[in-house]
Amino acid sequence: MKKDPSGGMAAMDKRTLSRMLMRGEITAAELRAGLKPLPDLKDAADFFEVSWAQPRGERPERETE
């Protein structure tokens, strides 16, 4: 099994890490050092757009009782 290069910080929620910073359980430098070995995936990300508008005349069928 592969070892987590961030020491478990990558699996934590952003809110949990923020709370740990505010309480002084970790420092900003420790957080930076823990997250530094993680890969930057922004170059591999694809842009997509979600349109919530439905084309006119095309309504989904609904079941009625």
For each residue, the residues with C-beta under 8 A, 3 or more apart:
1:
2:
3:
4: 7 8 10 11
5: 10 37 38
6: 9 10 11 34 35 37 38
7: 4 34
8: 4 11 12
9: 6 12 17 31 34 35
10: 4 5 6 35 38
11: 4 6 8
12: 8 9 16 17
13: 16 17
14: 17 18
15: 18 19
16: 12 13 19 20
17: 9 12 13 14 20 21 26 31
18: 14 15 21 22
19: 15 16 22 23
20: 16 17 23 25 26
21: 17 18 24 25 26 27 28 31
22: 18 19
23: 19 20
24: 21 27
25: 20 21
26: 17 20 21 30 31
27: 21 24 30 31
28: 21 31 32
29: 32 33
30: 26 27 33 34
31: 9 17 21 26 27 28 34 35
32: 28 29 35 36
33: 29 30 36
34: 6 7 9 30 31
35: 6 9 10 31 32 38
36: 32 33
37: 5 6
38: 5 6 10 35
39:
40: 43
41: 44 45
42: 45
43: 40
44: 41
45: 41 42
46:
47:
48:
49:
50:
51:
52:
53:
54: 58 59 60
55: 58
56:
57:
58: 54 55
59: 54
60: 54
61:
62:
63:
64:
65:
